[in-house]
Amino acid sequence: MADLQKRFTECVSFREDKRILTILDRVARNKGTDRSGVYRESVRYFLAAKSLLTEQEQIDLGVQPTDPSKRVEANKGQIKVVA
């Protein structure tokens, strides 16, 4: 527990739709983690997918570095990579 307190320094709270929470709980259970682990992973992948991180930051966060020559567009829940 003390290790987690050193590693995670900020507590974030927000409201979410009950349907989304149910899905998140199912995903977390299947991954063997908890809801907060799914949130953390999602934020990291979002930042990387939007090319908002440097290659080193992507490596530091444990996400696959993206090709900086490509950008990602979101279109009604679908992600399309545009060269």
PyMOL Python script that loads the backbone (N, CA, C, O; Angstrom):
from pymol import cmd

cmd.read_pdbstr("""\
ATOM      1  N   MET A   1       0.826  -1.203   0.000  1.00  0.00           N
ATOM      2  CA  MET A   1       0.000   0.000   0.000  1.00  0.00           C
ATOM      3  C   MET A   1       0.862   1.256   0.000  1.00  0.00           C
ATOM      4  O   MET A   1       0.538   2.220  -0.694  1.00  0.00           O
ATOM      5  N   ALA A   2       1.942   1.266   0.755  1.00  0.00           N
ATOM      6  CA  ALA A   2       2.817   2.435   0.806  1.00  0.00           C
ATOM      7  C   ALA A   2       3.451   2.694  -0.549  1.00  0.00           C
ATOM      8  O   ALA A   2       3.656   3.844  -0.935  1.00  0.00           O
ATOM      9  N   ASP A   3       3.769   1.604  -1.284  1.00  0.00           N
ATOM     10  CA  ASP A   3       4.352   1.750  -2.622  1.00  0.00           C
ATOM     11  C   ASP A   3       3.374   2.452  -3.559  1.00  0.00           C
ATOM     12  O   ASP A   3       3.773   3.304  -4.353  1.00  0.00           O
ATOM     13  N   LEU A   4       2.098   2.095  -3.467  1.00  0.00           N
ATOM     14  CA  LEU A   4       1.090   2.732  -4.307  1.00  0.00           C
ATOM     15  C   LEU A   4       0.951   4.210  -3.976  1.00  0.00           C
ATOM     16  O   LEU A   4       0.756   5.030  -4.873  1.00  0.00           O
ATOM     17  N   GLN A   5       1.047   4.556  -2.705  1.00  0.00           N
ATOM     18  CA  GLN A   5       0.933   5.955  -2.307  1.00  0.00           C
ATOM     19  C   GLN A   5       2.088   6.772  -2.849  1.00  0.00           C
ATOM     20  O   GLN A   5       1.911   7.949  -3.165  1.00  0.00           O
ATOM     21  N   LYS A   6       3.262   6.183  -2.965  1.00  0.00           N
ATOM     22  CA  LYS A   6       4.403   6.890  -3.546  1.00  0.00           C
ATOM     23  C   LYS A   6       4.234   7.026  -5.049  1.00  0.00           C
ATOM     24  O   LYS A   6       4.584   8.055  -5.628  1.00  0.00           O
ATOM     25  N   ARG A   7       3.698   5.989  -5.683  1.00  0.00           N
ATOM     26  CA  ARG A   7       3.588   5.952  -7.140  1.00  0.00           C
ATOM     27  C   ARG A   7       2.452   6.827  -7.661  1.00  0.00           C
ATOM     28  O   ARG A   7       2.627   7.543  -8.648  1.00  0.00           O
ATOM     29  N   PHE A   8       1.307   6.781  -7.021  1.00  0.00           N
ATOM     30  CA  PHE A   8       0.148   7.552  -7.452  1.00  0.00           C
ATOM     31  C   PHE A   8      -0.042   8.714  -6.494  1.00  0.00           C
ATOM     32  O   PHE A   8      -0.316   8.508  -5.312  1.00  0.00           O
ATOM     33  N   THR A   9       0.100   9.923  -6.992  1.00  0.00           N
ATOM     34  CA  THR A   9       0.102  11.080  -6.105  1.00  0.00           C
ATOM     35  C   THR A   9      -1.152  11.928  -6.185  1.00  0.00           C
ATOM     36  O   THR A   9      -1.297  12.876  -5.413  1.00  0.00           O
ATOM     37  N   GLU A  10      -2.058  11.617  -7.089  1.00  0.00           N
ATOM     38  CA  GLU A  10      -3.243  12.437  -7.261  1.00  0.00           C
ATOM     39  C   GLU A  10      -4.484  11.547  -7.303  1.00  0.00           C
ATOM     40  O   GLU A  10      -4.471  10.476  -7.910  1.00  0.00           O
ATOM     41  N   CYS A  11      -5.521  11.987  -6.672  1.00  0.00           N
ATOM     42  CA  CYS A  11      -6.791  11.261  -6.693  1.00  0.00           C
ATOM     43  C   CYS A  11      -7.771  12.055  -7.558  1.00  0.00           C
ATOM     44  O   CYS A  11      -8.008  13.237  -7.306  1.00  0.00           O
ATOM     45  N   VAL A  12      -8.337  11.409  -8.573  1.00  0.00           N
ATOM     46  CA  VAL A  12      -9.251  12.071  -9.499  1.00  0.00           C
ATOM     47  C   VAL A  12     -10.625  11.436  -9.340  1.00  0.00           C
ATOM     48  O   VAL A  12     -10.750  10.214  -9.265  1.00  0.00           O
ATOM     49  N   SER A  13     -11.645  12.269  -9.291  1.00  0.00           N
ATOM     50  CA  SER A  13     -13.006  11.768  -9.132  1.00  0.00           C
ATOM     51  C   SER A  13     -13.896  12.392 -10.192  1.00  0.00           C
ATOM     52  O   SER A  13     -13.784  13.584 -10.478  1.00  0.00           O
ATOM     53  N   PHE A  14     -14.791  11.583 -10.781  1.00  0.00           N
ATOM     54  CA  PHE A  14     -15.760  12.096 -11.736  1.00  0.00           C
ATOM     55  C   PHE A  14     -16.943  11.155 -11.793  1.00  0.00           C
ATOM     56  O   PHE A  14     -16.875  10.026 -11.308  1.00  0.00           O
ATOM     57  N   ARG A  15     -18.025  11.621 -12.383  1.00  0.00           N
ATOM     58  CA  ARG A  15     -19.251  10.833 -12.499  1.00  0.00           C
ATOM     59  C   ARG A  15     -19.260  10.112 -13.836  1.00  0.00           C
ATOM     60  O   ARG A  15     -18.754  10.620 -14.837  1.00  0.00           O
ATOM     61  N   GLU A  16     -19.845   8.918 -13.838  1.00  0.00           N
ATOM     62  CA  GLU A  16     -19.924   8.129 -15.074  1.00  0.00           C
ATOM     63  C   GLU A  16     -21.270   7.422 -15.115  1.00  0.00           C
ATOM     64  O   GLU A  16     -21.860   7.112 -14.081  1.00  0.00           O
ATOM     65  N   ASP A  17     -21.734   7.178 -16.311  1.00  0.00           N
ATOM     66  CA  ASP A  17     -22.989   6.475 -16.556  1.00  0.00           C
ATOM     67  C   ASP A  17     -22.899   5.053 -15.988  1.00  0.00           C
ATOM     68  O   ASP A  17     -21.851   4.413 -16.072  1.00  0.00           O
ATOM     69  N   LYS A  18     -23.990   4.571 -15.418  1.00  0.00           N
ATOM     70  CA  LYS A  18     -23.995   3.243 -14.784  1.00  0.00           C
ATOM     71  C   LYS A  18     -23.655   2.141 -15.792  1.00  0.00           C
ATOM     72  O   LYS A  18     -22.966   1.180 -15.451  1.00  0.00           O
ATOM     73  N   ARG A  19     -24.135   2.278 -17.027  1.00  0.00           N
ATOM     74  CA  ARG A  19     -23.843   1.287 -18.070  1.00  0.00           C
ATOM     75  C   ARG A  19     -22.341   1.207 -18.343  1.00  0.00           C
ATOM     76  O   ARG A  19     -21.793   0.115 -18.492  1.00  0.00           O
ATOM     77  N   ILE A  20     -21.680   2.359 -18.408  1.00  0.00           N
ATOM     78  CA  ILE A  20     -20.230   2.401 -18.649  1.00  0.00           C
ATOM     79  C   ILE A  20     -19.491   1.769 -17.474  1.00  0.00           C
ATOM     80  O   ILE A  20     -18.527   1.030 -17.674  1.00  0.00           O
ATOM     81  N   LEU A  21     -19.931   2.052 -16.260  1.00  0.00           N
ATOM     82  CA  LEU A  21     -19.287   1.470 -15.083  1.00  0.00           C
ATOM     83  C   LEU A  21     -19.412  -0.050 -15.075  1.00  0.00           C
ATOM     84  O   LEU A  21     -18.480  -0.752 -14.684  1.00  0.00           O
ATOM     85  N   THR A  22     -20.557  -0.552 -15.505  1.00  0.00           N
ATOM     86  CA  THR A  22     -20.749  -1.998 -15.586  1.00  0.00           C
ATOM     87  C   THR A  22     -19.767  -2.607 -16.583  1.00  0.00           C
ATOM     88  O   THR A  22     -19.155  -3.640 -16.313  1.00  0.00           O
ATOM     89  N   ILE A  23     -19.624  -1.963 -17.727  1.00  0.00           N
ATOM     90  CA  ILE A  23     -18.676  -2.444 -18.739  1.00  0.00           C
ATOM     91  C   ILE A  23     -17.245  -2.378 -18.206  1.00  0.00           C
ATOM     92  O   ILE A  23     -16.468  -3.317 -18.373  1.00  0.00           O
ATOM     93  N   LEU A  24     -16.908  -1.261 -17.565  1.00  0.00           N
ATOM     94  CA  LEU A  24     -15.553  -1.116 -17.002  1.00  0.00           C
ATOM     95  C   LEU A  24     -15.260  -2.191 -15.958  1.00  0.00           C
ATOM     96  O   LEU A  24     -14.162  -2.745 -15.926  1.00  0.00           O
ATOM     97  N   ASP A  25     -16.228  -2.481 -15.117  1.00  0.00           N
ATOM     98  CA  ASP A  25     -16.032  -3.523 -14.105  1.00  0.00           C
ATOM     99  C   ASP A  25     -15.807  -4.889 -14.751  1.00  0.00           C
ATOM    100  O   ASP A  25     -14.970  -5.668 -14.292  1.00  0.00           O
ATOM    101  N   ARG A  26     -16.554  -5.177 -15.815  1.00  0.00           N
ATOM    102  CA  ARG A  26     -16.389  -6.450 -16.524  1.00  0.00           C
ATOM    103  C   ARG A  26     -15.002  -6.531 -17.170  1.00  0.00           C
ATOM    104  O   ARG A  26     -14.336  -7.563 -17.088  1.00  0.00           O
ATOM    105  N   VAL A  27     -14.569  -5.435 -17.814  1.00  0.00           N
ATOM    106  CA  VAL A  27     -13.240  -5.395 -18.431  1.00  0.00           C
ATOM    107  C   VAL A  27     -12.163  -5.567 -17.366  1.00  0.00           C
ATOM    108  O   VAL A  27     -11.215  -6.331 -17.552  1.00  0.00           O
ATOM    109  N   ALA A  28     -12.310  -4.862 -16.260  1.00  0.00           N
ATOM    110  CA  ALA A  28     -11.324  -4.951 -15.180  1.00  0.00           C
ATOM    111  C   ALA A  28     -11.237  -6.371 -14.636  1.00  0.00           C
ATOM    112  O   ALA A  28     -10.143  -6.894 -14.425  1.00  0.00           O
ATOM    113  N   ARG A  29     -12.380  -6.989 -14.412  1.00  0.00           N
ATOM    114  CA  ARG A  29     -12.399  -8.362 -13.896  1.00  0.00           C
ATOM    115  C   ARG A  29     -11.705  -9.312 -14.867  1.00  0.00           C
ATOM    116  O   ARG A  29     -10.943 -10.183 -14.447  1.00  0.00           O
ATOM    117  N   ASN A  30     -11.967  -9.146 -16.179  1.00  0.00           N
ATOM    118  CA  ASN A  30     -11.334 -10.001 -17.185  1.00  0.00           C
ATOM    119  C   ASN A  30      -9.831  -9.783 -17.282  1.00  0.00           C
ATOM    120  O   ASN A  30      -9.091 -10.700 -17.638  1.00  0.00           O
ATOM    121  N   LYS A  31      -9.376  -8.576 -16.969  1.00  0.00           N
ATOM    122  CA  LYS A  31      -7.947  -8.266 -17.010  1.00  0.00           C
ATOM    123  C   LYS A  31      -7.251  -8.579 -15.684  1.00  0.00           C
ATOM    124  O   LYS A  31      -6.025  -8.515 -15.588  1.00  0.00           O
ATOM    125  N   GLY A  32      -8.029  -8.912 -14.680  1.00  0.00           N
ATOM    126  CA  GLY A  32      -7.452  -9.206 -13.375  1.00  0.00           C
ATOM    127  C   GLY A  32      -6.993  -7.964 -12.630  1.00  0.00           C
ATOM    128  O   GLY A  32      -6.022  -8.010 -11.874  1.00  0.00           O
ATOM    129  N   THR A  33      -7.683  -6.864 -12.838  1.00  0.00           N
ATOM    130  CA  THR A  33      -7.329  -5.610 -12.181  1.00  0.00           C
ATOM    131  C   THR A  33      -8.593  -4.976 -11.621  1.00  0.00           C
ATOM    132  O   THR A  33      -9.635  -5.627 -11.553  1.00  0.00           O
ATOM    133  N   ASP A  34      -8.511  -3.722 -11.223  1.00  0.00           N
ATOM    134  CA  ASP A  34      -9.698  -3.019 -10.747  1.00  0.00           C
ATOM    135  C   ASP A  34     -10.033  -1.884 -11.710  1.00  0.00           C
ATOM    136  O   ASP A  34      -9.321  -1.649 -12.686  1.00  0.00           O
ATOM    137  N   ARG A  35     -11.117  -1.193 -11.423  1.00  0.00           N
ATOM    138  CA  ARG A  35     -11.595  -0.123 -12.298  1.00  0.00           C
ATOM    139  C   ARG A  35     -10.545   0.972 -12.488  1.00  0.00           C
ATOM    140  O   ARG A  35     -10.369   1.479 -13.596  1.00  0.00           O
ATOM    141  N   SER A  36      -9.854   1.334 -11.420  1.00  0.00           N
ATOM    142  CA  SER A  36      -8.860   2.406 -11.532  1.00  0.00           C
ATOM    143  C   SER A  36      -7.710   2.007 -12.453  1.00  0.00           C
ATOM    144  O   SER A  36      -7.144   2.862 -13.134  1.00  0.00           O
ATOM    145  N   GLY A  37      -7.359   0.728 -12.483  1.00  0.00           N
ATOM    146  CA  GLY A  37      -6.317   0.260 -13.401  1.00  0.00           C
ATOM    147  C   GLY A  37      -6.731   0.420 -14.854  1.00  0.00           C
ATOM    148  O   GLY A  37      -5.916   0.771 -15.707  1.00  0.00           O
ATOM    149  N   VAL A  38      -8.006   0.160 -15.128  1.00  0.00           N
ATOM    150  CA  VAL A  38      -8.524   0.335 -16.495  1.00  0.00           C
ATOM    151  C   VAL A  38      -8.501   1.816 -16.865  1.00  0.00           C
ATOM    152  O   VAL A  38      -8.135   2.170 -17.986  1.00  0.00           O
ATOM    153  N   TYR A  39      -8.891   2.684 -15.925  1.00  0.00           N
ATOM    154  CA  TYR A  39      -8.848   4.124 -16.196  1.00  0.00           C
ATOM    155  C   TYR A  39      -7.426   4.587 -16.504  1.00  0.00           C
ATOM    156  O   TYR A  39      -7.201   5.302 -17.480  1.00  0.00           O
ATOM    157  N   ARG A  40      -6.468   4.180 -15.673  1.00  0.00           N
ATOM    158  CA  ARG A  40      -5.081   4.609 -15.892  1.00  0.00           C
ATOM    159  C   ARG A  40      -4.571   4.156 -17.254  1.00  0.00           C
ATOM    160  O   ARG A  40      -3.962   4.934 -17.988  1.00  0.00           O
ATOM    161  N   GLU A  41      -4.823   2.894 -17.586  1.00  0.00           N
ATOM    162  CA  GLU A  41      -4.379   2.363 -18.872  1.00  0.00           C
ATOM    163  C   GLU A  41      -5.049   3.108 -20.027  1.00  0.00           C
ATOM    164  O   GLU A  41      -4.404   3.412 -21.031  1.00  0.00           O
ATOM    165  N   SER A  42      -6.325   3.397 -19.885  1.00  0.00           N
ATOM    166  CA  SER A  42      -7.070   4.096 -20.935  1.00  0.00           C
ATOM    167  C   SER A  42      -6.520   5.498 -21.180  1.00  0.00           C
ATOM    168  O   SER A  42      -6.375   5.923 -22.326  1.00  0.00           O
ATOM    169  N   VAL A  43      -6.220   6.204 -20.113  1.00  0.00           N
ATOM    170  CA  VAL A  43      -5.676   7.559 -20.250  1.00  0.00           C
ATOM    171  C   VAL A  43      -4.326   7.511 -20.964  1.00  0.00           C
ATOM    172  O   VAL A  43      -4.064   8.330 -21.845  1.00  0.00           O
ATOM    173  N   ARG A  44      -3.479   6.571 -20.595  1.00  0.00           N
ATOM    174  CA  ARG A  44      -2.159   6.452 -21.233  1.00  0.00           C
ATOM    175  C   ARG A  44      -2.279   6.163 -22.718  1.00  0.00           C
ATOM    176  O   ARG A  44      -1.598   6.784 -23.534  1.00  0.00           O
ATOM    177  N   TYR A  45      -3.141   5.223 -23.068  1.00  0.00           N
ATOM    178  CA  TYR A  45      -3.311   4.894 -24.482  1.00  0.00           C
ATOM    179  C   TYR A  45      -3.952   6.043 -25.256  1.00  0.00           C
ATOM    180  O   TYR A  45      -3.615   6.271 -26.418  1.00  0.00           O
ATOM    181  N   PHE A  46      -4.866   6.762 -24.626  1.00  0.00           N
ATOM    182  CA  PHE A  46      -5.476   7.914 -25.283  1.00  0.00           C
ATOM    183  C   PHE A  46      -4.421   8.967 -25.602  1.00  0.00           C
ATOM    184  O   PHE A  46      -4.350   9.460 -26.727  1.00  0.00           O
ATOM    185  N   LEU A  47      -3.610   9.308 -24.617  1.00  0.00           N
ATOM    186  CA  LEU A  47      -2.567  10.313 -24.834  1.00  0.00           C
ATOM    187  C   LEU A  47      -1.596   9.880 -25.926  1.00  0.00           C
ATOM    188  O   LEU A  47      -1.189  10.691 -26.757  1.00  0.00           O
ATOM    189  N   ALA A  48      -1.230   8.612 -25.926  1.00  0.00           N
ATOM    190  CA  ALA A  48      -0.313   8.110 -26.950  1.00  0.00           C
ATOM    191  C   ALA A  48      -0.970   8.113 -28.327  1.00  0.00           C
ATOM    192  O   ALA A  48      -0.341   8.502 -29.312  1.00  0.00           O
ATOM    193  N   ALA A  49      -2.224   7.686 -28.405  1.00  0.00           N
ATOM    194  CA  ALA A  49      -2.930   7.617 -29.686  1.00  0.00           C
ATOM    195  C   ALA A  49      -3.123   8.995 -30.298  1.00  0.00           C
ATOM    196  O   ALA A  49      -3.113   9.136 -31.521  1.00  0.00           O
ATOM    197  N   LYS A  50      -3.294   9.990 -29.482  1.00  0.00           N
ATOM    198  CA  LYS A  50      -3.486  11.350 -29.977  1.00  0.00           C
ATOM    199  C   LYS A  50      -2.160  12.046 -30.262  1.00  0.00           C
ATOM    200  O   LYS A  50      -2.131  13.229 -30.602  1.00  0.00           O
ATOM    201  N   SER A  51      -1.063  11.304 -30.122  1.00  0.00           N
ATOM    202  CA  SER A  51       0.285  11.842 -30.360  1.00  0.00           C
ATOM    203  C   SER A  51       0.566  13.062 -29.481  1.00  0.00           C
ATOM    204  O   SER A  51       1.208  14.017 -29.917  1.00  0.00           O
ATOM    205  N   LEU A  52       0.084  13.018 -28.256  1.00  0.00           N
ATOM    206  CA  LEU A  52       0.299  14.103 -27.309  1.00  0.00           C
ATOM    207  C   LEU A  52       1.509  13.852 -26.420  1.00  0.00           C
ATOM    208  O   LEU A  52       1.853  14.685 -25.582  1.00  0.00           O
ATOM    209  N   LEU A  53       2.154  12.705 -26.603  1.00  0.00           N
ATOM    210  CA  LEU A  53       3.316  12.349 -25.808  1.00  0.00           C
ATOM    211  C   LEU A  53       4.536  12.230 -26.707  1.00  0.00           C
ATOM    212  O   LEU A  53       4.432  11.865 -27.878  1.00  0.00           O
ATOM    213  N   THR A  54       5.683  12.542 -26.142  1.00  0.00           N
ATOM    214  CA  THR A  54       6.917  12.290 -26.875  1.00  0.00           C
ATOM    215  C   THR A  54       7.153  10.777 -26.901  1.00  0.00           C
ATOM    216  O   THR A  54       6.541  10.032 -26.136  1.00  0.00           O
ATOM    217  N   GLU A  55       8.034  10.341 -27.775  1.00  0.00           N
ATOM    218  CA  GLU A  55       8.329   8.912 -27.847  1.00  0.00           C
ATOM    219  C   GLU A  55       8.850   8.402 -26.510  1.00  0.00           C
ATOM    220  O   GLU A  55       8.503   7.299 -26.089  1.00  0.00           O
ATOM    221  N   GLN A  56       9.684   9.201 -25.840  1.00  0.00           N
ATOM    222  CA  GLN A  56      10.217   8.781 -24.542  1.00  0.00           C
ATOM    223  C   GLN A  56       9.112   8.674 -23.500  1.00  0.00           C
ATOM    224  O   GLN A  56       9.122   7.745 -22.692  1.00  0.00           O
ATOM    225  N   GLU A  57       8.154   9.607 -23.500  1.00  0.00           N
ATOM    226  CA  GLU A  57       7.042   9.544 -22.546  1.00  0.00           C
ATOM    227  C   GLU A  57       6.191   8.303 -22.801  1.00  0.00           C
ATOM    228  O   GLU A  57       5.720   7.670 -21.857  1.00  0.00           O
ATOM    229  N   GLN A  58       5.993   7.955 -24.068  1.00  0.00           N
ATOM    230  CA  GLN A  58       5.243   6.747 -24.393  1.00  0.00           C
ATOM    231  C   GLN A  58       5.962   5.520 -23.839  1.00  0.00           C
ATOM    232  O   GLN A  58       5.328   4.639 -23.257  1.00  0.00           O
ATOM    233  N   ILE A  59       7.266   5.460 -24.015  1.00  0.00           N
ATOM    234  CA  ILE A  59       8.053   4.338 -23.489  1.00  0.00           C
ATOM    235  C   ILE A  59       7.968   4.314 -21.968  1.00  0.00           C
ATOM    236  O   ILE A  59       7.780   3.254 -21.371  1.00  0.00           O
ATOM    237  N   ASP A  60       8.107   5.489 -21.336  1.00  0.00           N
ATOM    238  CA  ASP A  60       8.043   5.578 -19.872  1.00  0.00           C
ATOM    239  C   ASP A  60       6.704   5.085 -19.329  1.00  0.00           C
ATOM    240  O   ASP A  60       6.659   4.460 -18.269  1.00  0.00           O
ATOM    241  N   LEU A  61       5.608   5.361 -20.050  1.00  0.00           N
ATOM    242  CA  LEU A  61       4.283   4.951 -19.604  1.00  0.00           C
ATOM    243  C   LEU A  61       3.952   3.518 -19.975  1.00  0.00           C
ATOM    244  O   LEU A  61       2.927   2.986 -19.548  1.00  0.00           O
ATOM    245  N   GLY A  62       4.816   2.884 -20.771  1.00  0.00           N
ATOM    246  CA  GLY A  62       4.603   1.488 -21.123  1.00  0.00           C
ATOM    247  C   GLY A  62       3.614   1.281 -22.257  1.00  0.00           C
ATOM    248  O   GLY A  62       2.973   0.233 -22.338  1.00  0.00           O
ATOM    249  N   VAL A  63       3.483   2.269 -23.132  1.00  0.00           N
ATOM    250  CA  VAL A  63       2.619   2.110 -24.302  1.00  0.00           C
ATOM    251  C   VAL A  63       3.481   2.041 -25.554  1.00  0.00           C
ATOM    252  O   VAL A  63       4.604   2.545 -25.578  1.00  0.00           O
ATOM    253  N   GLN A  64       2.945   1.414 -26.586  1.00  0.00           N
ATOM    254  CA  GLN A  64       3.674   1.264 -27.838  1.00  0.00           C
ATOM    255  C   GLN A  64       3.843   2.635 -28.486  1.00  0.00           C
ATOM    256  O   GLN A  64       2.846   3.312 -28.738  1.00  0.00           O
ATOM    257  N   PRO A  65       5.084   3.069 -28.765  1.00  0.00           N
ATOM    258  CA  PRO A  65       5.274   4.373 -29.419  1.00  0.00           C
ATOM    259  C   PRO A  65       4.566   4.413 -30.770  1.00  0.00           C
ATOM    260  O   PRO A  65       4.606   3.452 -31.537  1.00  0.00           O
ATOM    261  N   THR A  66       3.914   5.552 -31.046  1.00  0.00           N
ATOM    262  CA  THR A  66       3.198   5.726 -32.303  1.00  0.00           C
ATOM    263  C   THR A  66       4.089   6.426 -33.316  1.00  0.00           C
ATOM    264  O   THR A  66       5.031   7.129 -32.952  1.00  0.00           O
ATOM    265  N   ASP A  67       3.785   6.227 -34.576  1.00  0.00           N
ATOM    266  CA  ASP A  67       4.511   6.872 -35.653  1.00  0.00           C
ATOM    267  C   ASP A  67       4.129   8.352 -35.652  1.00  0.00           C
ATOM    268  O   ASP A  67       2.966   8.683 -35.882  1.00  0.00           O
ATOM    269  N   PRO A  68       5.092   9.254 -35.396  1.00  0.00           N
ATOM    270  CA  PRO A  68       4.744  10.675 -35.306  1.00  0.00           C
ATOM    271  C   PRO A  68       4.277  11.272 -36.630  1.00  0.00           C
ATOM    272  O   PRO A  68       3.712  12.365 -36.641  1.00  0.00           O
ATOM    273  N   SER A  69       4.502  10.575 -37.751  1.00  0.00           N
ATOM    274  CA  SER A  69       4.072  11.100 -39.042  1.00  0.00           C
ATOM    275  C   SER A  69       2.587  10.862 -39.287  1.00  0.00           C
ATOM    276  O   SER A  69       2.036  11.339 -40.279  1.00  0.00           O
ATOM    277  N   LYS A  70       1.932  10.121 -38.381  1.00  0.00           N
ATOM    278  CA  LYS A  70       0.506   9.844 -38.518  1.00  0.00           C
ATOM    279  C   LYS A  70      -0.263  10.541 -37.412  1.00  0.00           C
ATOM    280  O   LYS A  70       0.252  10.717 -36.308  1.00  0.00           O
ATOM    281  N   ARG A  71      -1.480  10.933 -37.700  1.00  0.00           N
ATOM    282  CA  ARG A  71      -2.331  11.490 -36.655  1.00  0.00           C
ATOM    283  C   ARG A  71      -3.596  10.647 -36.575  1.00  0.00           C
ATOM    284  O   ARG A  71      -3.967   9.967 -37.531  1.00  0.00           O
ATOM    285  N   VAL A  72      -4.233  10.700 -35.452  1.00  0.00           N
ATOM    286  CA  VAL A  72      -5.418   9.879 -35.220  1.00  0.00           C
ATOM    287  C   VAL A  72      -6.634  10.784 -35.147  1.00  0.00           C
ATOM    288  O   VAL A  72      -6.622  11.808 -34.463  1.00  0.00           O
ATOM    289  N   GLU A  73      -7.685  10.395 -35.858  1.00  0.00           N
ATOM    290  CA  GLU A  73      -8.934  11.132 -35.804  1.00  0.00           C
ATOM    291  C   GLU A  73     -10.007  10.235 -35.214  1.00  0.00           C
ATOM    292  O   GLU A  73     -10.117   9.065 -35.580  1.00  0.00           O
ATOM    293  N   ALA A  74     -10.790  10.778 -34.309  1.00  0.00           N
ATOM    294  CA  ALA A  74     -11.911  10.032 -33.739  1.00  0.00           C
ATOM    295  C   ALA A  74     -13.166  10.434 -34.490  1.00  0.00           C
ATOM    296  O   ALA A  74     -13.412  11.620 -34.706  1.00  0.00           O
ATOM    297  N   ASN A  75     -13.963   9.445 -34.891  1.00  0.00           N
ATOM    298  CA  ASN A  75     -15.185   9.712 -35.639  1.00  0.00           C
ATOM    299  C   ASN A  75     -16.293   8.822 -35.102  1.00  0.00           C
ATOM    300  O   ASN A  75     -16.392   7.652 -35.471  1.00  0.00           O
ATOM    301  N   LYS A  76     -17.130   9.381 -34.228  1.00  0.00           N
ATOM    302  CA  LYS A  76     -18.259   8.665 -33.642  1.00  0.00           C
ATOM    303  C   LYS A  76     -17.845   7.322 -33.047  1.00  0.00           C
ATOM    304  O   LYS A  76     -18.451   6.288 -33.330  1.00  0.00           O
ATOM    305  N   GLY A  77     -16.807   7.358 -32.224  1.00  0.00           N
ATOM    306  CA  GLY A  77     -16.372   6.145 -31.529  1.00  0.00           C
ATOM    307  C   GLY A  77     -15.423   5.270 -32.324  1.00  0.00           C
ATOM    308  O   GLY A  77     -14.869   4.315 -31.780  1.00  0.00           O
ATOM    309  N   GLN A  78     -15.221   5.572 -33.597  1.00  0.00           N
ATOM    310  CA  GLN A  78     -14.293   4.792 -34.406  1.00  0.00           C
ATOM    311  C   GLN A  78     -13.013   5.596 -34.565  1.00  0.00           C
ATOM    312  O   GLN A  78     -13.061   6.813 -34.741  1.00  0.00           O
ATOM    313  N   ILE A  79     -11.884   4.933 -34.506  1.00  0.00           N
ATOM    314  CA  ILE A  79     -10.597   5.603 -34.654  1.00  0.00           C
ATOM    315  C   ILE A  79     -10.072   5.328 -36.035  1.00  0.00           C
ATOM    316  O   ILE A  79     -10.013   4.177 -36.467  1.00  0.00           O
ATOM    317  N   LYS A  80      -9.690   6.379 -36.735  1.00  0.00           N
ATOM    318  CA  LYS A  80      -9.170   6.250 -38.087  1.00  0.00           C
ATOM    319  C   LYS A  80      -7.797   6.914 -38.120  1.00  0.00           C
ATOM    320  O   LYS A  80      -7.660   8.073 -37.729  1.00  0.00           O
ATOM    321  N   VAL A  81      -6.787   6.192 -38.580  1.00  0.00           N
ATOM    322  CA  VAL A  81      -5.441   6.739 -38.693  1.00  0.00           C
ATOM    323  C   VAL A  81      -5.303   7.361 -40.068  1.00  0.00           C
ATOM    324  O   VAL A  81      -5.579   6.724 -41.084  1.00  0.00           O
ATOM    325  N   VAL A  82      -4.871   8.618 -40.087  1.00  0.00           N
ATOM    326  CA  VAL A  82      -4.709   9.350 -41.330  1.00  0.00           C
ATOM    327  C   VAL A  82      -3.240   9.666 -41.531  1.00  0.00           C
ATOM    328  O   VAL A  82      -2.603  10.213 -40.631  1.00  0.00           O
ATOM    329  N   ALA A  83      -2.688   9.337 -42.687  1.00  0.00           N
ATOM    330  CA  ALA A  83      -1.274   9.614 -42.968  1.00  0.00           C
ATOM    331  C   ALA A  83      -1.102  11.044 -43.403  1.00  0.00           C
ATOM    332  O   ALA A  83       0.017  11.472 -43.686  1.00  0.00           O
TER     333      ALA A  83
END
""", "prot")
cmd.dss("prot")
cmd.show_as("cartoon", "prot")
cmd.util.cbc("prot")
cmd.orient("prot")
